């Protein structure tokens, strides 16, 4: 039997055929960092697991391999500007978007 949280995850993943995400985390200096990723997919409902990929050459590779928490922000088709912003090499991207920290920062 699937519990309510698993059902919500299943419903969300069922609606995500393919798309773009922005994966974010807080670095060792307490600054938010993020990158565009299109390699996001559901792996398991029980336990709830997802998969996404970051290349070893990425400037954020070390952050994402060492952090305890990260967030996956699924973008709407109308948010291509955010996708482009986080895909580029620009400095502090978070000054250009509205955001708030999640449960674990």
WOUR-V22841 format. One record per pair of residues at least 24 apart in sequence whose C-alpha atoms are under 7 Angstrom apart, sorted by the first residue. I is the first residue (numbers start at 1). J is the second residue. Records with the same first field share a line. If there is no record, write none. Layout:
I->J  J
This chain:
6->45
10->45
13->42
20->74  75
21->72  73  74  75
22->72  73  74  83  86
23->70  71  72  73
24->70  71  72
25->69  70  71
27->63
34->86
35->86  87
36->83  86  87
69->104
